[in-house]
């Protein structure tokens, strides 16, 4: 069965593969609510949220982070 799926994917064009990947991610996102979150991860998120609310957490926009990484690895 897996070989059959792989063979069928290999026959797709690039745009079709990208659409398939998008559909798979959408499916994962829909099912994400059913995945249990480990307690350590919940605790860390709670801690960071409190830090954010108290102004103790410095946020960075993705564009700035992306630019910094690009400059770092030129």
DRENGUZA-733650 format. One line per field, with one value per residue: residue number from 0; z, x, y of N, C-alpha, C in turn. Coordinates in Angstrom, 1 decimal, padded with zeros to 4 digits. Example, Ala and Ser with C-alpha at 12.3 -4.5 7.8 and 13.67 -1.06 7.14 Angstrom:
2
pos <- (0; 1) .
n.Z <- (007.8; 007.1) .
n.X <- (013.2; 012.8) .
n.Y <- (-005.7; -002.2) .
ca.Z <- (007.8; 007.1) .
ca.X <- (012.3; 013.7) .
ca.Y <- (-004.5; -001.1) .
c.Z <- (007.8; 007.9) .
c.X <- (013.2; 012.9) .
c.Y <- (-003.3; 000.0) .
//
This chain:
74
pos <- (0; 1; 2; 3; 4; 5; 6; 7; 8; 9; 10; 11; 12; 13; 14; 15; 16; 17; 18; 19; 20; 21; 22; 23; 24; 25; 26; 27; 28; 29; 30; 31; 32; 33; 34; 35; 36; 37; 38; 39; 40; 41; 42; 43; 44; 45; 46; 47; 48; 49; 50; 51; 52; 53; 54; 55; 56; 57; 58; 59; 60; 61; 62; 63; 64; 65; 66; 67; 68; 69; 70; 71; 72; 73) .
n.Z <- (000.0; 000.9; -001.0; -003.3; -002.8; -002.7; -005.3; -006.8; -005.8; -006.8; -009.5; -009.7; -010.6; -009.7; -008.7; -008.1; -006.1; -004.1; -003.5; -002.4; -000.2; 001.3; 001.7; 003.4; 005.6; 006.4; 007.2; 009.4; 011.1; 011.6; 013.1; 015.3; 017.7; 019.0; 019.8; 022.6; 024.9; 026.3; 029.8; 030.6; 028.4; 028.4; 030.8; 030.2; 028.1; 029.6; 031.4; 029.7; 028.7; 030.9; 031.4; 029.1; 029.4; 031.7; 030.6; 030.5; 028.5; 025.5; 022.3; 018.9; 015.5; 012.7; 010.3; 011.0; 012.4; 010.4; 008.6; 010.3; 010.6; 007.9; 007.4; 009.2; 008.2; 005.7) .
n.X <- (000.8; 001.9; 004.0; 002.4; 001.2; 003.4; 004.4; 002.3; 002.4; 004.9; 004.3; 003.0; 002.8; 004.8; 003.1; 000.8; 001.8; 002.5; -000.1; -001.1; 000.5; -000.3; -002.9; -002.5; -001.3; -003.4; -005.2; -003.8; -003.9; -006.6; -007.0; -005.4; -006.5; -007.1; -004.8; -002.8; -001.4; 001.8; 002.4; 004.7; 005.0; 002.6; 003.0; 005.2; 004.2; 002.2; 003.9; 005.3; 003.2; 002.4; 004.7; 004.6; 002.3; 003.0; 004.9; 007.5; 008.6; 010.2; 009.2; 009.6; 009.2; 008.5; 009.7; 011.9; 013.4; 013.8; 015.4; 017.6; 018.6; 019.2; 021.2; 023.1; 023.9; 025.1) .
n.Y <- (-001.2; 001.3; 001.6; 001.9; 004.3; 006.0; 005.7; 006.8; 009.4; 010.2; 010.4; 012.8; 016.3; 019.2; 021.3; 019.9; 018.2; 020.1; 021.0; 018.7; 018.4; 020.7; 020.0; 017.8; 019.0; 020.6; 018.7; 017.6; 019.8; 020.0; 017.7; 018.2; 019.2; 016.9; 015.8; 015.1; 017.4; 017.5; 017.8; 019.3; 021.0; 022.5; 023.8; 025.4; 027.0; 028.3; 029.7; 031.4; 032.9; 034.3; 035.8; 037.4; 038.9; 040.3; 042.0; 041.1; 039.6; 039.6; 040.2; 039.1; 040.0; 037.9; 038.7; 040.2; 038.3; 036.5; 038.1; 038.6; 036.0; 035.4; 037.3; 036.4; 033.9; 034.4) .
ca.Z <- (000.0; 000.9; -002.3; -004.2; -002.6; -003.1; -006.8; -007.2; -005.5; -007.8; -010.8; -009.7; -011.0; -008.6; -008.2; -007.5; -004.8; -003.2; -003.1; -001.6; 001.1; 001.9; 002.2; 004.5; 006.8; 006.9; 007.9; 010.7; 011.9; 012.1; 014.1; 016.3; 018.9; 019.6; 020.3; 024.0; 025.1; 027.5; 030.9; 030.6; 027.3; 028.8; 031.8; 029.5; 027.5; 030.6; 031.9; 028.7; 028.6; 032.1; 031.1; 028.0; 030.1; 032.6; 029.9; 030.7; 027.3; 024.3; 021.0; 017.6; 014.3; 011.8; 009.3; 011.7; 012.7; 009.1; 008.1; 011.1; 010.2; 006.6; 007.6; 010.0; 007.4; 004.4) .
ca.X <- (000.0; 002.8; 004.6; 001.5; 001.0; 004.6; 004.4; 001.3; 002.9; 006.0; 003.8; 002.3; 003.6; 005.2; 002.0; 000.0; 002.5; 002.3; -001.5; -001.2; 001.2; -001.2; -004.1; -002.1; -001.1; -004.8; -005.8; -003.2; -004.4; -008.0; -006.9; -004.5; -007.2; -007.2; -003.5; -002.6; -000.2; 002.5; 002.3; 005.8; 004.8; 001.6; 003.6; 006.1; 003.4; 001.6; 004.9; 005.6; 002.0; 002.4; 005.8; 004.2; 001.3; 003.7; 005.9; 008.9; 009.0; 010.5; 008.7; 010.3; 008.4; 009.1; 010.5; 013.1; 014.1; 014.3; 016.5; 018.8; 019.2; 019.8; 022.5; 024.0; 024.4; 025.5) .
ca.Y <- (000.0; 002.5; 001.7; 002.4; 005.8; 006.7; 005.7; 007.8; 010.8; 010.4; 010.8; 014.1; 017.4; 019.9; 022.0; 018.9; 017.8; 021.2; 021.0; 017.5; 018.7; 021.6; 019.2; 016.9; 019.9; 021.0; 017.5; 017.5; 020.9; 019.7; 016.7; 018.7; 019.3; 015.6; 015.4; 015.5; 018.3; 017.1; 018.8; 020.2; 021.9; 023.3; 024.6; 026.3; 028.0; 029.2; 030.6; 032.4; 033.8; 035.2; 036.8; 038.3; 039.7; 041.2; 042.8; 040.6; 038.8; 040.4; 039.5; 039.5; 039.7; 036.9; 039.3; 040.6; 037.1; 036.0; 038.9; 038.3; 034.7; 035.5; 038.0; 035.5; 032.8; 034.8) .
c.Z <- (000.0; -000.4; -003.3; -004.1; -003.0; -004.6; -007.4; -007.0; -006.5; -009.1; -010.9; -010.1; -009.7; -007.9; -007.5; -006.1; -003.8; -002.6; -002.1; -000.2; 001.9; 002.5; 003.4; 005.8; 007.3; 007.7; 009.3; 011.6; 012.4; 013.2; 015.3; 017.7; 019.7; 020.2; 021.7; 024.1; 026.3; 028.6; 030.9; 029.5; 027.7; 029.9; 031.2; 028.8; 028.5; 031.2; 031.0; 028.5; 029.7; 031.9; 030.1; 028.7; 031.0; 031.9; 030.0; 029.5; 026.1; 023.0; 019.8; 016.5; 013.4; 010.8; 009.8; 012.0; 011.4; 008.5; 008.9; 010.8; 008.8; 006.6; 008.3; 009.2; 006.0; 004.0) .
c.X <- (000.9; 003.5; 003.7; 001.2; 002.2; 004.7; 003.5; 001.8; 004.0; 005.5; 003.1; 003.3; 003.9; 004.0; 001.0; 000.5; 002.3; 000.9; -001.7; -000.6; 000.3; -002.4; -003.7; -001.9; -002.5; -005.4; -005.1; -003.7; -005.8; -007.9; -006.1; -005.2; -007.3; -005.9; -003.3; -001.3; 000.5; 002.4; 003.5; 005.6; 003.7; 002.2; 004.5; 005.3; 002.7; 002.6; 005.2; 004.4; 002.0; 003.5; 005.4; 003.2; 002.0; 004.8; 007.3; 009.4; 009.1; 010.1; 009.5; 009.4; 009.2; 010.0; 011.9; 014.0; 014.6; 015.5; 017.7; 019.4; 019.8; 021.2; 023.6; 024.7; 024.7; 026.9) .
c.Y <- (001.3; 002.7; 002.3; 003.9; 006.5; 006.7; 006.7; 009.2; 011.1; 010.8; 012.1; 015.2; 018.2; 020.6; 021.1; 018.4; 018.8; 021.2; 019.8; 017.8; 019.7; 020.9; 018.3; 017.8; 020.3; 019.9; 017.4; 018.6; 020.6; 018.7; 017.1; 018.8; 018.0; 015.1; 015.9; 016.4; 017.8; 018.2; 019.8; 021.3; 022.9; 024.3; 025.7; 027.4; 028.9; 030.2; 031.7; 033.4; 034.8; 036.3; 037.8; 039.3; 040.7; 042.1; 042.3; 039.8; 039.7; 039.6; 040.0; 039.1; 038.7; 037.5; 039.7; 039.4; 036.5; 036.8; 038.7; 037.0; 034.7; 036.2; 037.2; 034.4; 033.1; 034.2) .
//
